[in-house]
């Protein structure tokens, strides 16, 4: 079987609909066909300040959410990044293969650091994409299911894999981004030209999968649309309406053109209430399963320990090869 690998940061209490539709839903689907590795990148989380207690809680919450949406720990390897020290170890080696300018061209870094100012920007944030490359390359996956915003990081990962392979010896698989067009970028409800994000300007722009559906419905009702009346899919001209159509279509499985046909003669109110219903229907079983997993943190930790052990076996083998190929003297 080919492999897939992906991760989601434990930097919020709940995943949002962008995380789910853009990435995590694909993780669930890919479990059958692939040998899957899914992890919670807590090392990445601390590239910006985190409260320790909160980080620990959110790491468990992330695991419980992944299980609740259908990640099956008997088929997939589910683990926490810091439980597998090889990630940080390989990242060091890759840091030494990455150009300073190359890292400086990463747009996520440029955006975040511009917002924070250089005195508040950690070196960890600068080297974040290199750690991400290490996460991926350790497991030699063929595909990496992510949202559109991760495309550039995947390109860097591919470049680093090729660079290592040609400088030393073929060691890494050059992975491909698995990005599903149409749902790879879910937009902020209040600012439908910006991506929905955990740290977005206003919580009103986000739909969180663990939120009470009444809260989500309210946010959808207040979503920014436009002053026209017609419901059509046109991302450039009608980003807000198009975003709601994408969300509803993705959650219900009804193609966008079918939805659009059904809205002839109806208004934005109908679009919004149907979208809110679709969200409510999706989140109900997820929230129940999440609550159930959260009642037993020991069981969660046990699942993560099993995952870490499986992950380490593979990661340690790759790292040993890398250390050998770069010329480190093995300890005896
Ligand atoms: P993170 O935690 O920001 O997001 C997790 C996944 O959700 C996707 N995503 C979106 N997709 C569509 N629309 C949106 N509005 C939206 N917002 C987020 C992201 O693309 C991502 O797939 N750098 C990664 C974490 C990471 C990782 C890795 C991923 C660390 N190491 C190795 C893959 C492989 C990140 O910040 O994800």
Boltz pocket constraint, residues with backbone or C-beta under 6 A from the ligand:
constraints:
  - pocket:
      binder: B
      contacts: [[A, 5], [A, 6], [A, 7], [A, 8], [A, 9], [A, 10], [A, 17], [A, 18], [A, 19], [A, 20], [A, 21], [A, 22], [A, 23], [A, 24], [A, 41], [A, 44], [A, 131], [A, 132], [A, 135], [A, 136], [A, 144], [A, 145], [A, 146], [A, 147], [A, 148], [A, 149], [A, 150], [A, 183], [A, 184], [A, 185], [A, 186], [A, 187], [A, 195], [A, 196], [A, 197]]
      max_distance: 6.0
